[in-house]
Amino acid sequence: MKMMEILRILYRKNETLGAKVISEELNKRGYSLGERAVRYHMHILDEKGFTEKIGYKGRRITSKGLDELKKGLIYDQVDFTYSRFQEKMYNVSLDYNTAKGSVIVNLSTINEVGSEDIIKEFFKDGLAVSQKYNFYERNNRTYIETVCGTTFDGIFQKNGIVTQPLYGGLLKVEDYVPINFIEQIAYEKTSITPLEAFTSHDNTSVLDVANSGTGVIPANFRIIPATKKDEAIKIIDNLSKIGIKGVLHVGEPGKSVLGIPVPEDMVGIVIIGGVAPLCAAQESGYDLNIKLADSFSEYSQMKSANQDFSLPLKACTRKPEKNVSFVLNKIYNLISNVDFDIETASGNIISNISFVEKKYVDDALEILNELYKIKPEYCIGNRYAILDDGDDKVGIATICSLTIDGILTKYGINAIPNYSGILDIYEDNKRFIELVSYKGSSVDPHEIFIKKNMHDVYGSLNNSGKILASVHTIPYVSRDATKDILNTINDSGFEVLGIGQTNEYMYNAKIEKYHFGYVVAGGLNSIAAMKEKDIPVEVKSIEKIMDYDSLEEL
């Protein structure tokens, strides 16, 4: 989709553009892509014949590129995170004996003056993978590199230890003791880096941990073979001697770690997120664009913030308060309780319940009406409910798109929710630009997308925006029966955006062999639209079962 955006920029500017201008235009559209990365994408576009190089001036779009842009047939497949991480791990060359070689770094853009001082000061508190960093200026922008925790995986791999990064998430800490993971996303089958998904000022509280020992920090989790535990500990100790000390806990074979289950004969290892210092700046109100595991840096040439660097956290001695919960388990329990009758249009559905202050209710309902009137296919039905418990806030219940899976399940069809994503709308073309698998996630990814303002629902009303949507798969043998049911429930407003074929890319999402996919808009699009209109809203998805008849029509 980044290549699609580059083509759009060249088309709309209608002139030859260099990497610097394209990078600036991409940043305006929410894509953080430096000049080097732009040149890489442009080289691919050149090879495809969609652009051509005009001397030293830059590139311009070709007639073939115009055709592809208009038809929307560019297969800019979602770049899943796990593959990128494996590539980064392979290229780590740090030698802990000499403290020389490349490490994986998080590259982030600092958009405000003053955040550098906060970050440098925070390094002294020790809540980081390493105290080493790089600050530099390029094209009137300030960048910072911090050592990424995946560097450990690269060094493990270099020393013959099979390592599997599984999750990135949020870790609860009390009195300087790590307690348990409270949110996480799997590295596999996702286009957004897990820790990147959770790095916002209202998710972390690393400053509280630094000051009082209690709060929430970013952390990641991997497993290694139990037979290699002693070797891994030696490597961790050697890295500690050269200033890389981010390991929070090494578990026992087959024993859960901080609430995350561990397979038999494997050992879990928890490492603090290398972006913790950047989270400190965000919590202080500074604007940063954080990109995890983005590039490499020569470790010996990085600056040092604190020669006496040490993690302030204590050993994990307390039993976790609870095991990590996965959203897919909750989903399957809810869809099993949907009993909506397609003939009578009555029965139980799944609802999202989000909260707004009472003074905003009328404005919120006006947005619900507007969205449904202009683009009903971006909503799930035209019904809602106001839940008033007498507090300052009221709940606004909307129908969750997973209700459709529940209806299909009731009629004997195995509907599987696969991905939650951001669907880019450009005229008649639709492409997913972000996808997160429901499997391995503790939270509905749509909540994350809304928190990070990754949507543009109002733009989509004019056929140029981004909406919340999801991908579901069904065994191909039941395709005809599924289409009949979907046609029937369409009259009740349960409208899908598309029904695909087997073994294809559907709006950029890969559908497995012997299955077909369907894509449906998210039930939270109206809530996202409220946020775009500056209505403070507390987003809650996949909340509970409700009687369809208890909801009011718009």
N, C-alpha and C positions, 0 to 999 in steps of 0.2 A: 504493500500500500504506500510505502514511502516513495517507491518508483512511480506509482500512479500520481502522487502529489507533485513530484518533480515535473512530470509531463504536463500536469495542470498548470503549474507555474509558467513553464515555457510557452504553453498555449495562450494563457491569459496575458502575459507580458508581450507576446508576439515579437520577440527580439532575441538576439544572441546573449546568453547570460553565462557568467563565470560561477565557479563553485562558491565564492564568497556571497554573492547576491542570492543564490539559490538557498544557501545555508540560512541566511537571514530571513528569507521568505518562509522557509520551513519552520523556523522558530516561532514566527508569528502564528503559525497554524497548529502549534502544539507539538511539533516534531523536533526533538533535540538532536541535530545531526551536524557535526562539524564539517569543515571543508574537506578534510581527508576522506571522511565517510561519504560525502556527496560525490567526490571524484570516483570513488569505488562504485557507487550506484550508477553514475553516469557511464562508466566503462561498460557495465552490463547492458545498459540501454543502447550504447553504441553497437555492441555486438549483436543485439537483437534487431538493429536497424531502426529503432524508434527515435534515436537522436543522432546528430552528426557533429563532429568537432570542426569549428571554424577558426583555424589558426590558434592564436593565443587568446582570442576574445572569449571563448567558451563554447557552449553548445546551443543548438537550436533543434526544435522538434521537426521530424521528417513527416512526409505524407503518410508513411506507414505508422508512425507514432500517433498521428491524428486519428487514423482509422481505429487503432487499438484503444485510444482514449475514448472515442465515441461509442465503440462497441462494448467497452469494458471487459475485454477478454484477456487482460494481462494476468497471468498466473503468479501474482506476487504472494506466494504462500506464506502462511503465518510461520514466523521463525521461532520455533519452540526453544525455550530456554535451556533445556537439558543438553541439547546438541551443542549449543554455544559454550556451555560450561565445560563439556568434555574437551572441546577444542582448546579452551583456555588452559585447562589442567595440563594437557599434553605439552604445552609450550613453556611451562614454568621451568626455569633453569637455575634457580637459586641453590647455591652450595653453602650449607650452614657452616662448613669448616672455614671458608674464606669470607663469608658474608657478602659474596658477590653473585650476580646473576639476576635474571628477571623474575619479578613477582607480579601477580595479578593485582590491578588497582581499580578502585572505583573512581570514575572521572565525573566530577560534578561541576556545574556552572553556578557561580555565586553572582546573584543579580543585584546585590546591595552592598554598599560600603559599610564596613564595620563587622561583618560576620566573620572575617578572618581572625580578628582578635578573640572572638568567642571560641572559635574552633581551636586556636592555638592554646588558649587557656584550658579548654576542656581536655586536651591531650594529657595535661599534667595530672588529671584525675585518674588516668589509667584505664578508662573504659573504652578500649580500642584493641584491635588486633595487633597493632604496632604503633609506636610513637612517631614513626617516620611518615613524612608527607611531602608533597610538592605543591607550591603555589606558583602559578605563572599567568602572564597576560597574553592574550591573543585576540586580535581584531576587536580591541576595546572591550574585551570581556575577561573576567577573572575565573580561572579554573583551579580546582584543588584535586589532587590525587591522594587517596588513602589506601593502605594495604587491605586487600579483600581476603576474607576468611577462606575462600576457595584455594588460596595459595597452599594451605595445608594439604588439600586433596592432591594438588599437583606434585607436591614433594613426596607424599605417601606413594603416589603412583610411580614416580621416578625411582623410588626405592623398593619397588616390587610389591607394594601393598594395594590390593584391590579396594577401592573406596567408592561408595555410592552416596553422593549427596541426595538426601531424600526431601527435606523440608526446610523452608525458611519461614520465620514467624516472629511472634512476640512472646517474650519470656518474662514471667512475673518474678520479682525479687523482693524479699522481705528481710530487713535487718542485714543486708549485704549477702544473704543466702539465696541462691536461685531456687525457686519453688517448683514451678511447672509452666509448660507452654500453655498459653491461653488462646492463641490463634496461629494457624499455619496454612501454607499452601505448598503442594508438592512441586518439585522442580520439573517433573515430567509432565508433558502435555499441557504446557502453559506458555503463552507468548510474553508474559510480563514477569520479570524477576520477582520471586516471592517477597524478598525483603523490600524491593522497590514498591510493591503493592501496599506494604504496611508503613512506609516511611512518610508519615504526615504528622503535623504537630499535635493532632488530637489522638494519635494512636500510641505514641511513645512518651515516656517520662524519664529520659536518661538523666536529666539534670537533677530530678528528685533522687534518683539512685546515687548520683555522685555526692549530693549534699546530705542525704539522710539514710541512704541504704535501702530505700523502699520505692518501688515503681516498676516500670515496664521498659525493657530494653529489646532491641532487635537481636536475634540469634538464629543460627542455622544448625541443622542436624544431619549427620551422615552416619553410615554404618561401615564397619570393616570386619574381615574374618577374625574370629576369636583367637585363632592361632597366631595372628600377627599383633596382638595387643601389646606385648612387651616391646616389640620393635617400634611400634607406633609411639609408645611412651618415651622411648629413647630419642626418637626424632623430635618429639614435642619439647623435651628437655634441651636438646641441642639448639632448636630454634629459639627457645627462651633466652639462651645465652647471647643471641645476636639481636634481641629486641623484638621478637615476634612471640607474643604471649597470650593469644586470644582464647585458648582452650579453657572452657568453664567446667567441663566434666567428661571423664571417660568411664563408661559403664562397665558392668559385668556381663559375661556371655549370656545371651538370651533374656536379660533382665531389662524391663522398661526403663527409660531414662526421662526424667522430668515429665512424665505423663505420656510419653510416646512409646508404643510397643516396639520391641526389638525381636527379630527372628532368632530361632535357635541357632547356636554356634556363630552368632554375630555379636558385635560390640557397638554400642552407640556412643558417638562423640558429639558434644555440643560446643560450638565456637561462637563467640560474640560477633555480631555483625560489624564489618569494617566501616559501616556508615554511621555508627553510633556518634562520633564527633559531629557529623553533619546534622544528625537528628537534634543535637544540642542547639545548633544554630537555628534550626527550624522552630524549635520550642521557644526560642528567644524572640521569635517574630520575623526572622530574616527569610528572604525568598531564595530558595536554592532549587536547582533542577538536578536531582540525584540520579545517576546512571551507574548501576552496579556491574562489577566484573567487566568493565568496558574496554580496558586495554592493559598494557604491560609497562613496567618501569624498571630501570636498573636500581636494585635495592641499595647498593653502595653509594649511589649518588643522591639518594633522597635525604632531605633535611631531617634533623632529629629535634623533637620538641622537649624531650625529657630523658636524660641519661639514666635516671633511676626509675625507669618505667616499671610498674608492676600492677597487676589487676587487683582492685580493692575488694573483690568478691571472695567470700569464704567457700569452703567445700560444700557440696550438695549433701547435707546430712539428713535433711528432713524428707519424710515420705511425701510424694506429690499429693496435693489436695484432691485431685481427680485425674483420670486419664483424659487425654485429648479426645474431643468428640468430633466426628466428621459429619458434614452437612448432608452427605448422601444418605446416611442412615436415617436422618430426620426426614429427608425427602421421601424415601421409600415407605416410611411409616405413615406419612401424610397422604401420599397418593393411594395407599391401600384403603384409606377411609373415605375417599371420594365416591359418592354414590349418585352422582348427577344422572338423571334419566333423560336421554336425548329426545324422547318423544314428548314428555310432559314439560321439559325444561325446568325441572325442579330437583332439589336434592342438595347434598353437601359439596362444597367447593373449598379450595385452598385460598387463603387470603394473606395479603401483605398488610401490615398495620404500621403506619408511620405517624409521627406525632408533630403537631404544630400548635402554637399558641392560639387561644380562642380568637384573638383579634384578627388573625389571618385566615380564618375559616372561609369567609365569603370570597376572598381573593383566590384561595386554593380551589374552591369549587368552580370558580369561573375558569381557571386553568384546565380543570378536568373537562369541563364542557367544551372549551375551545379545542383542545387536543382531539377529543372524540369527534367533534364536528368536522374538523379538517382532515384528520388522518385516523379514522377508526381502526385501521389495521395496525396502528402502532399502540393500541390499547387492547386490553383483554376484556371485552364487554363494555357496556355503558352503565354499569352499576357500581355503587359505592355505599359505604356506611360510615356514619359519624358515631364514634364511641366516646361518650362523655362520662367520666367517673367523678366529675365535680372538681377536678384539679384545674390548674391554669392552662393545661394543655388538653387537647382532644386527639383521639386516634382517628385517622382516616384509613378505612379498610378498602383496599382495591383487590381485584381478583388476580391471583398469581397464575402465571402461564403454565405452571406445573399441573394445574387443574386438568389440562388437556391430557397429560400423561395418565392422570387418575381416571379420567373418563375412558380412555382406551384400555387401561388395565381392567376396569370393571367389565368391559365387553370382551375380555379374553385375549387382548393384544399386548405383547410385551414391549412397552414403550420405555426407552432408556434415555434419561437426561444425560447428555455427554458434556457439553460445553456451555458456559456462560460467556458472553462476549460483547464487544462494541462493533456494531454494524455501520460501516460508512455508507452513506447515501449520497449518490451523485447522479442527479437526473434519474434515468431508469436503471442505473447500475447500483448493485449492492455488493459490498465486500467486507468480510470481517477483518478488522485491523488489530484486534486483540481477542484472544481466546484463553480461558482458564478452565481446566477440567473440574467438574464437580468432584471427581474422585480425588481424594487426598487433601481437599480443602475443608477447613473448619467453619468457613463463613461463605455465604452466597457471594460469589465474585461481583455481582451487580452492586452490592453495597460498597465494595471497594472502589469500583468505577465511579460511583456517585461521589464518594468522599474525595476522590482525586480529580473531580471535575473533568472527566474524560469524555463526557457526552456533549451533544449539541442538539437537543431535541427540537428546539425552535428553529434551528437551521434546517432540520430535516423537513419541516413543514413547507419549506421553499425548495425542497429537493436538493439540498446541499448541506448535510449535517451528519450527526452521529447519534444513533439510538442504541438502547439496550436490547439485546436479543439473545436467543439461546438455540443450541443445536441438539436435536434429539434423533435417536436411531431406532429402527424397528426391523425385525426380520422381514426380508423381502417377500416371503411367502404370504404375508398378511397385508400386502400393499393395497390390494383392491378393497378389502374390508375396511382398512384404515381410511382410505379416501371417502368411502361411503359415510363413515361416521363424521369425519371432518366436514364434509358437505352439509350434514344435518345440523351439527352444532354451530355452523357458521351463522345460522339465523339468530342464535343467542349471543352473537358477538365474539365467539371463540374462533377468531380468524387467524390462519397461519399465513406466513409470508411466502412460503414455497414448499413444494414437495418434490424431492429429488429421485434419482435412480441409484442403483447399487454401484459401489466402487468408483465414486466420482468426487470431485471437489465442488462442494455446494457453498457458494458465496465465499470460497477460499477455505472452507472446513472440509477435511478429508472424511469421507464416509467409508466404512469398512466393507469388505467383500461380503456378499450375501445379506446385506442390510441396505435399507434406503434411509434417507434423512428427511426431516422436516425442520424448518426454521420458523420460530415464532417470536414476535416482539415481546419484550419484558413487561410485566405488569407494573413495574416501577417507573416507566417512562413519564407518566404524569407527575410522579413525585420528583423526578429529576428536573422536569420542566418548572416545577415550583421553585426549586433551588436556583435555577437559571434566572428566575424573576425575583431573586433576593428574599424569598420567604424562608426563614430559618426552619428547617425540617429535620427531625430525628428519624432516620431511615431504618425500617425494619422489614425484612423480607421473609417469606415462607413461614409465617407466624402460626396460623392455626386453621382448623376446619370451621367453616361457617355455613349456615343455611343460605342458599342462593336467594330464597324469597325474603330473607331478612335484610337484603341490600336494596337500596332505593335506585330507581332509574334516574339518569341525568335529565 
